[in-house]
């Protein structure tokens, strides 16, 4: 058995892509040389002009984009050759070979791949598995080969399709990579999202469409909750907790809120440093935190529960800001008629039972956000907060999910709601003219040429860079709510109308 025609054709297509990408990069280098030459021989009187400098800056950005595209193409070629190497090795193994002989033949191929790539055997084995999976998903392989996504994006698809049936994996891939799918992903394409944000969207879709309910999977995982300790260098160590999402989210937000309460002109520590100090103090039963301690010592500086000493702060005396967490709950799921997952702000999908418990059991730091049964869009924030000034801020948090700046993953409660069109320029104070920004990108917006594109009630803004490059807004992949079985289409319309009327008065 020789190399398939498809593999040969794929190799030829890959080389054509390489040549085109290299030619585009070569043209950029030639353009830069022409700019430099024009200034050197006196023909370019405007070499020092801002426009020329701007073009030189643009050329470098274009080259970076070209390198990234070429890297993706090379990653696709490496994946294809790795998968083909294993297939050819299997073809060379005699048909009557025993299972151990076949196993060792494949092991030998993996070891040789490890050798030529100068990576460990374990890393080579993982790479071969990822390569085989990517090659088995043609839309992903096509996007990687064209440079539309990176190898990191491709690995996200491999991770999130693990454990799914071939049909389930194909559905996930079609949702994100096929614009003609019944319900294609909204907003930015996979390659326009940083890999961590693409993973969040892919995982959310996977949780909603997994053949095993999230309730069943959560019950199994909750039984594996644990605390882990790992010594680290420089006299440090790491302690991690594996907990249900609502518990972990509450711990994080309470610790963050307490840290913000401690900050002030006499507090030198950052929010990042304060969080572990507070957690250590609470776990060790101490009542104070030494404001001059960095938490590097073994319990020193955390107090013993007695009256605060100079330079210390009693935890009980710290004003703790409210740590509001939004829970987006489908209406029928909240009523217990379906088990459709809810979305916990900053975490992702959670079981319906967990959402109902958060809403019903007096967890007053959690605000419910009901979802329209017709299209999955946010419907309203709990009526108890309807007239509060913070309501519109919570709506923006719910719509955007994070800082809207390209690539930013900051979900902090310290993010700010900013006018997209400034108030003094006629901008209104409404959801369609507001966007969530972290403090860093809020400052950047007002001190540079980065400008947001328009938003809507349910869609966050995109961005345009100072060089004119556009970055599509990331959006939630909302879907119509699940309905209990046995409801006819006509009955569904009547129920939708009744639910919306009920929500308008409750």
C-alpha positions as CSV (number, residue, x, y, z in Angstrom):
1,X,0.0,0.0,0.0
2,X,1.6,3.3,-1.1
3,X,0.9,6.9,-0.3
4,X,-2.7,7.9,-1.2
5,X,-3.5,10.3,-4.0
6,X,-5.2,12.5,-1.5
7,X,-2.0,12.8,0.6
8,X,0.1,13.6,-2.6
9,X,-2.5,16.2,-3.6
10,X,-2.5,17.7,-0.1
11,X,1.3,18.0,-0.2
12,X,1.1,19.8,-3.5
13,X,-1.5,22.2,-2.2
14,X,0.5,22.8,0.9
15,X,3.6,23.7,-1.2
16,X,1.5,26.1,-3.3
17,X,0.4,27.8,-0.1
18,X,3.9,28.0,1.2
19,X,5.1,29.6,-2.0
20,X,2.3,32.2,-2.0
21,X,2.9,33.1,1.6
22,X,6.7,33.5,1.1
23,X,6.0,35.6,-2.0
24,X,3.8,37.9,-0.1
25,X,6.4,38.3,2.7
26,X,9.1,38.8,0.0
27,X,7.0,41.7,-1.5
28,X,6.8,43.3,1.9
29,X,10.6,43.1,2.4
30,X,11.1,44.6,-1.1
31,X,8.7,47.4,-0.3
32,X,10.6,48.2,2.9
33,X,13.9,48.2,1.0
34,X,12.4,50.6,-1.5
35,X,11.4,53.0,1.2
36,X,14.9,52.9,2.8
37,X,16.5,53.3,-0.7
38,X,14.4,56.4,-1.5
39,X,15.5,58.1,1.7
40,X,19.2,57.2,1.2
41,X,19.6,58.6,-2.3
42,X,17.7,61.8,-1.7
43,X,14.7,60.9,-3.9
44,X,12.5,60.6,-0.9
45,X,12.3,63.9,0.8
46,X,9.4,62.6,3.0
47,X,11.2,59.6,4.4
48,X,11.0,61.1,7.9
49,X,7.4,62.0,7.3
50,X,4.8,60.4,9.6
51,X,3.1,58.7,6.6
52,X,6.3,56.8,5.7
53,X,6.9,55.8,9.3
54,X,3.3,54.7,9.5
55,X,3.8,52.5,6.4
56,X,7.0,51.0,7.9
57,X,5.0,50.2,11.0
58,X,2.2,48.7,8.9
59,X,4.7,46.6,6.9
60,X,6.0,45.0,10.2
61,X,2.4,44.3,11.3
62,X,1.7,42.8,7.9
63,X,4.8,40.6,8.1
64,X,3.8,39.4,11.6
65,X,0.5,38.4,10.2
66,X,2.2,36.7,7.3
67,X,4.5,34.7,9.7
68,X,1.5,33.6,11.7
69,X,-0.2,32.4,8.6
70,X,2.9,30.5,7.4
71,X,3.3,28.9,10.9
72,X,-0.3,27.6,10.7
73,X,0.4,26.2,7.2
74,X,3.6,24.5,8.4
75,X,1.7,23.1,11.4
76,X,-0.9,21.6,9.1
77,X,1.8,20.0,6.9
78,X,3.6,18.6,10.0
79,X,0.3,17.2,11.3
80,X,-0.5,15.6,8.0
81,X,3.0,14.1,7.6
82,X,2.9,12.8,11.2
83,X,-0.5,11.1,10.7
84,X,0.7,9.7,7.3
85,X,3.9,8.4,8.9
86,X,1.9,6.3,11.3
87,X,-0.4,5.1,8.5
88,X,2.5,4.1,6.3
89,X,4.2,2.3,9.2
90,X,1.0,0.4,9.8
91,X,0.8,-0.5,6.0
92,X,4.4,-1.8,6.1
93,X,3.6,-4.1,9.0
94,X,2.8,-7.6,7.7
95,X,-1.0,-8.4,7.7
96,X,-0.4,-11.5,9.9
97,X,1.6,-9.6,12.5
98,X,0.6,-10.1,16.1
99,X,-0.9,-7.3,18.3
100,X,2.4,-6.8,20.2
101,X,4.3,-6.6,16.9
102,X,1.9,-3.9,15.6
103,X,2.1,-2.0,18.9
104,X,5.9,-2.0,18.8
105,X,6.0,-0.9,15.1
106,X,3.8,2.1,15.9
107,X,5.8,2.8,19.0
108,X,8.9,2.8,16.9
109,X,7.4,5.3,14.5
110,X,6.4,7.6,17.4
111,X,10.0,7.4,18.8
112,X,11.4,8.3,15.4
113,X,9.1,11.3,15.1
114,X,10.2,12.3,18.6
115,X,13.8,12.1,17.4
116,X,13.4,14.2,14.3
117,X,11.4,16.8,16.1
118,X,13.7,16.7,19.2
119,X,10.9,16.3,21.7
120,X,10.1,13.7,24.3
121,X,8.4,10.4,23.6
122,X,5.4,11.6,25.5
123,X,5.2,14.8,23.6
124,X,5.5,13.0,20.3
125,X,2.8,10.6,21.3
126,X,0.5,13.5,22.1
127,X,1.4,15.3,18.9
128,X,0.7,12.2,16.8
129,X,-2.7,11.8,18.5
130,X,-3.6,15.4,17.9
131,X,-2.4,15.2,14.3
132,X,-4.6,12.2,13.6
133,X,-7.6,13.9,15.2
134,X,-7.1,17.1,13.2
135,X,-6.7,15.2,10.0
136,X,-9.9,13.3,10.7
137,X,-11.8,16.7,10.8
138,X,-11.5,18.1,7.2
139,X,-12.9,21.6,8.0
140,X,-10.4,22.1,10.8
141,X,-7.5,20.8,8.6
142,X,-8.6,23.1,5.8
143,X,-8.7,26.1,8.1
144,X,-5.3,25.3,9.5
145,X,-3.8,24.7,6.0
146,X,-5.1,28.1,4.8
147,X,-3.7,29.9,7.9
148,X,-7.2,30.8,9.1
149,X,-6.6,29.2,12.5
150,X,-3.4,28.4,14.5
151,X,-2.3,25.0,15.7
152,X,-3.4,26.1,19.2
153,X,-6.9,26.5,17.9
154,X,-6.8,23.1,16.2
155,X,-5.7,21.6,19.5
156,X,-8.7,23.2,21.2
157,X,-11.0,21.4,18.8
158,X,-9.2,18.1,19.5
159,X,-9.7,18.6,23.2
160,X,-13.3,19.6,23.1
161,X,-14.3,16.8,20.7
162,X,-12.6,14.2,22.9
163,X,-15.2,11.7,24.1
164,X,-17.8,12.8,21.6
165,X,-19.2,10.4,18.9
166,X,-18.1,11.0,15.3
167,X,-21.5,12.7,14.7
168,X,-21.1,14.8,17.8
169,X,-17.6,15.9,16.8
170,X,-18.8,16.7,13.3
171,X,-21.6,18.8,14.7
172,X,-19.2,20.9,16.9
173,X,-16.9,21.4,14.0
174,X,-19.7,22.4,11.6
175,X,-21.0,24.9,14.2
176,X,-17.7,26.8,14.2
177,X,-16.3,26.2,10.8
178,X,-19.2,25.9,8.4
179,X,-21.1,29.2,7.8
180,X,-23.9,27.1,6.1
181,X,-24.6,25.1,9.2
182,X,-28.1,25.2,10.7
183,X,-26.9,27.3,13.6
184,X,-23.5,28.7,12.9
185,X,-21.4,30.4,15.6
186,X,-22.0,34.1,15.9
187,X,-19.5,36.9,16.1
188,X,-15.8,36.5,15.5
189,X,-14.5,33.4,13.7
190,X,-12.4,30.9,15.6
191,X,-9.1,32.2,14.2
192,X,-10.1,35.8,15.2
193,X,-10.3,34.7,18.9
194,X,-7.4,34.1,21.2
195,X,-7.3,30.3,21.8
196,X,-8.5,30.6,25.4
197,X,-11.6,32.5,24.3
198,X,-12.3,30.0,21.5
199,X,-12.0,27.2,24.0
200,X,-14.6,28.9,26.2
201,X,-17.0,29.1,23.3
202,X,-16.3,25.6,22.1
203,X,-16.7,24.2,25.6
204,X,-20.0,26.0,26.1
205,X,-21.4,24.5,22.9
206,X,-20.1,21.1,23.9
207,X,-21.7,21.3,27.3
208,X,-25.1,22.1,25.8
209,X,-25.0,19.3,23.2
210,X,-23.1,16.5,25.0
211,X,-25.0,13.2,24.7
212,X,-24.6,12.7,28.5
213,X,-26.4,15.4,30.5
214,X,-24.4,18.0,32.4
215,X,-26.2,16.9,35.6
216,X,-24.8,13.3,35.3
217,X,-21.3,14.5,34.4
218,X,-21.3,17.1,37.2
219,X,-22.3,14.4,39.7
220,X,-19.3,12.2,38.7
221,X,-16.9,15.1,38.7
222,X,-18.1,16.5,42.1
223,X,-17.2,13.1,43.6
224,X,-13.6,13.9,42.6
225,X,-13.3,17.2,44.4
226,X,-10.0,17.6,46.1
227,X,-7.2,19.9,47.4
228,X,-3.7,19.5,46.0
229,X,-0.4,20.7,47.3
230,X,2.7,21.1,45.2
231,X,6.1,22.5,46.4
232,X,7.6,25.1,44.0
233,X,11.0,26.8,43.7
234,X,12.3,29.7,45.8
235,X,10.6,28.4,49.0
236,X,7.1,28.7,47.5
237,X,4.3,26.2,47.0
238,X,1.0,25.9,45.2
239,X,-2.3,24.9,46.8
240,X,-5.3,24.3,44.5
241,X,-8.9,23.4,45.1
242,X,-11.0,21.4,42.6
243,X,-14.6,22.3,43.5
244,X,-18.1,22.7,42.0
245,X,-18.2,25.9,39.9
246,X,-20.6,27.8,42.1
247,X,-18.5,27.2,45.2
248,X,-15.3,28.1,43.5
249,X,-16.8,31.2,41.9
250,X,-18.2,32.4,45.3
251,X,-14.7,31.9,47.0
252,X,-13.0,33.8,44.2
253,X,-15.4,36.7,44.2
254,X,-15.5,36.9,48.0
255,X,-11.7,36.9,48.2
256,X,-11.5,39.6,45.5
257,X,-14.1,41.8,47.2
258,X,-12.3,41.5,50.6
259,X,-9.0,42.4,48.8
260,X,-10.6,45.5,47.3
261,X,-11.8,46.5,50.7
262,X,-8.3,46.3,52.1
263,X,-6.8,48.5,49.3
264,X,-6.0,52.1,50.1
265,X,-3.2,54.7,50.2
266,X,-1.4,52.8,53.0
267,X,-1.7,49.3,51.4
268,X,1.3,48.6,49.2
269,X,0.1,45.1,48.0
270,X,-1.6,44.6,44.7
271,X,-4.9,42.8,44.3
272,X,-3.0,39.7,43.1
273,X,-0.9,39.7,46.3
274,X,-3.8,40.3,48.6
275,X,-5.9,37.4,47.4
276,X,-3.5,34.6,48.7
277,X,-2.8,36.6,51.9
278,X,-6.5,36.7,52.7
279,X,-7.1,33.1,51.8
280,X,-4.2,32.0,54.0
281,X,-5.5,34.1,56.9
282,X,-9.0,32.7,56.7
283,X,-7.8,29.1,56.3
284,X,-5.3,29.3,59.2
285,X,-7.9,30.9,61.5
286,X,-6.1,34.2,61.8
287,X,-8.1,37.4,62.3
288,X,-5.7,40.0,60.9
289,X,-3.5,40.6,57.8
290,X,-0.3,42.4,58.2
291,X,-0.3,45.2,55.7
292,X,3.4,45.1,55.4
293,X,3.7,41.4,54.9
294,X,3.9,39.8,51.4
295,X,2.7,36.4,52.6
296,X,6.1,34.7,51.9
297,X,6.7,33.6,55.5
298,X,5.3,30.5,57.2
299,X,2.3,32.2,58.9
300,X,4.2,35.3,59.9
301,X,2.4,38.5,59.6
302,X,-1.1,37.0,59.6
303,X,-1.9,37.7,63.3
304,X,-3.3,35.4,66.0
305,X,-6.9,36.7,66.2
306,X,-6.1,39.3,68.9
307,X,-6.5,43.1,68.5
308,X,-4.9,44.5,65.4
309,X,-1.3,45.6,65.8
310,X,0.1,48.7,64.1
311,X,0.3,48.0,60.4
312,X,-2.4,45.3,60.5
313,X,-6.0,45.2,59.4
314,X,-8.7,43.1,61.2
315,X,-10.6,41.0,58.6
316,X,-13.8,41.6,60.5
317,X,-13.4,45.3,60.2
318,X,-12.8,45.4,56.5
319,X,-15.7,46.8,54.5
320,X,-16.5,44.0,52.0
321,X,-18.0,45.2,48.8
322,X,-20.8,43.1,47.4
323,X,-19.6,40.4,45.0
324,X,-22.4,40.2,42.5
325,X,-22.5,37.2,40.2
326,X,-24.9,36.8,37.3
327,X,-26.6,33.5,36.5
328,X,-28.2,33.3,33.1
329,X,-31.1,30.8,33.5
330,X,-33.4,29.5,30.7
331,X,-37.0,30.2,31.9
332,X,-38.2,26.6,31.5
333,X,-35.1,25.3,33.3
334,X,-35.7,27.7,36.2
335,X,-39.3,26.3,36.5
336,X,-37.9,22.8,36.6
337,X,-39.6,21.8,33.3
338,X,-36.3,21.1,31.6
339,X,-32.7,20.4,32.6
340,X,-31.1,22.8,30.2
341,X,-27.8,24.2,31.5
342,X,-27.5,27.7,32.9
343,X,-24.5,30.0,32.4
344,X,-22.6,31.2,35.5
345,X,-20.8,34.5,34.8
346,X,-17.0,34.0,34.6
347,X,-17.4,30.2,34.6
348,X,-19.6,28.9,31.9
349,X,-22.3,26.2,31.8
350,X,-23.6,24.8,35.1
351,X,-26.3,22.2,35.8
352,X,-29.8,23.5,36.0
353,X,-30.2,22.1,39.6
354,X,-27.2,24.3,40.7
355,X,-28.7,27.4,39.1
356,X,-32.1,26.7,40.8
357,X,-30.4,26.3,44.1
358,X,-28.5,29.6,43.7
359,X,-31.7,31.4,42.9
360,X,-34.0,29.8,45.4
361,X,-31.7,29.2,48.5
362,X,-31.0,32.9,49.4
363,X,-27.6,33.2,47.7
364,X,-28.1,37.0,47.5
365,X,-24.8,37.6,45.8
366,X,-26.1,35.8,42.7
367,X,-28.5,37.7,40.4
368,X,-30.7,35.7,38.0
369,X,-30.9,36.6,34.4
370,X,-33.8,35.0,32.6
371,X,-33.4,33.9,29.0
372,X,-36.0,34.4,26.2
373,X,-37.4,31.0,25.3
374,X,-37.7,32.0,21.6
375,X,-34.0,32.7,20.8
376,X,-32.0,32.4,24.0
377,X,-31.3,36.1,24.3
378,X,-31.2,37.7,27.8
379,X,-34.6,38.8,28.8
380,X,-34.3,40.8,32.1
381,X,-32.3,41.0,35.3
382,X,-34.1,40.1,38.6
383,X,-36.9,42.7,39.1
384,X,-35.5,43.5,42.6
385,X,-32.6,45.4,40.9
386,X,-34.6,46.9,38.0
387,X,-34.6,50.5,39.3
388,X,-31.1,50.5,40.7
389,X,-28.3,52.5,38.9
390,X,-26.2,49.3,38.8
391,X,-28.8,47.5,36.6
392,X,-27.4,48.7,33.3
393,X,-23.9,47.8,34.4
394,X,-25.0,44.3,35.1
395,X,-26.7,44.2,31.7
396,X,-23.4,45.1,30.0
397,X,-21.5,42.5,32.1
398,X,-24.1,39.9,31.0
399,X,-24.0,40.9,27.3
400,X,-20.2,41.3,27.0
401,X,-19.0,38.6,29.4
402,X,-15.5,40.2,29.7
403,X,-13.5,43.2,28.5
404,X,-14.5,43.7,24.9
405,X,-11.0,44.7,23.7
406,X,-9.5,42.2,21.2
407,X,-7.8,39.3,22.9
408,X,-8.5,40.5,26.5
409,X,-9.8,37.8,28.8
410,X,-10.4,40.1,31.9
411,X,-13.7,39.1,33.6
412,X,-12.9,41.1,36.7
413,X,-15.7,42.8,38.6
414,X,-13.5,45.9,38.3
415,X,-14.2,46.2,34.6
416,X,-15.8,49.5,33.7
417,X,-18.8,50.4,31.5
418,X,-17.6,53.0,29.0
419,X,-19.5,55.2,26.5
420,X,-18.6,54.0,23.0
421,X,-19.5,57.5,21.7
422,X,-18.5,60.0,24.3
423,X,-21.2,61.7,26.3
424,X,-19.9,65.2,25.2
425,X,-20.1,64.1,21.6
426,X,-23.8,63.2,21.9
427,X,-23.5,59.6,23.0
428,X,-26.4,58.3,25.0
429,X,-26.3,56.3,28.2
430,X,-27.9,53.1,26.9
431,X,-26.8,49.5,26.4
432,X,-26.2,50.0,22.7
433,X,-23.7,52.8,23.4
434,X,-21.9,51.1,26.3
435,X,-19.1,48.5,26.4
436,X,-17.2,46.7,29.1
437,X,-13.5,47.6,29.4
438,X,-10.9,46.6,31.9
439,X,-9.0,49.6,33.4
440,X,-6.0,49.1,31.2
441,X,-7.9,49.1,27.9
442,X,-10.2,51.8,29.1
443,X,-7.1,54.1,29.4
444,X,-5.8,52.9,26.1
445,X,-9.1,53.8,24.3
446,X,-8.9,57.4,25.6
447,X,-5.2,57.8,24.8
448,X,-4.8,56.2,21.4
449,X,-6.5,55.6,18.1
450,X,-8.3,52.4,19.1
451,X,-12.0,53.0,18.5
452,X,-15.0,50.7,19.2
453,X,-17.5,49.8,16.5
454,X,-21.3,50.1,17.2
455,X,-22.9,47.7,19.7
456,X,-26.6,46.7,20.1
457,X,-28.7,45.7,23.1
458,X,-27.5,42.0,22.8
459,X,-24.3,42.3,20.8
460,X,-21.0,43.8,22.1
461,X,-18.8,46.2,20.1
462,X,-16.0,45.3,17.9
463,X,-12.8,47.4,17.5
464,X,-10.7,49.2,14.9
465,X,-7.0,49.7,15.4
466,X,-5.0,52.9,14.7
467,X,-3.8,51.2,11.5
468,X,-7.4,50.5,10.3
469,X,-7.4,46.8,11.1
470,X,-10.8,45.6,12.3
471,X,-11.5,43.1,15.0
472,X,-14.9,41.4,15.0
473,X,-16.9,41.4,18.2
474,X,-17.0,38.2,20.2
475,X,-20.6,37.1,20.8
476,X,-22.3,34.5,22.9
477,X,-23.7,31.5,20.9
478,X,-27.2,31.7,22.2
479,X,-29.8,29.1,21.1
480,X,-33.5,28.8,21.5
481,X,-34.4,27.2,24.8
482,X,-35.1,23.5,25.2
483,X,-38.8,22.6,25.5
484,X,-40.3,19.7,27.4
485,X,-41.1,16.7,25.1
486,X,-44.7,16.4,23.8
487,X,-45.4,20.1,23.3
488,X,-46.8,20.9,19.8
489,X,-45.6,24.0,17.8
490,X,-49.0,25.7,18.3
491,X,-48.9,25.1,22.0
492,X,-45.3,26.3,22.2
493,X,-46.3,29.7,20.8
494,X,-49.1,30.1,23.3
495,X,-46.7,29.1,26.2
496,X,-44.1,31.6,24.9
497,X,-46.6,34.4,25.0
498,X,-47.8,33.4,28.5
499,X,-44.3,33.2,29.8
500,X,-43.4,36.7,28.5
501,X,-46.6,38.2,30.0
502,X,-45.8,36.5,33.3
503,X,-42.2,37.9,33.3
504,X,-43.5,41.4,32.6
505,X,-45.5,41.5,35.8
506,X,-43.5,39.3,38.2
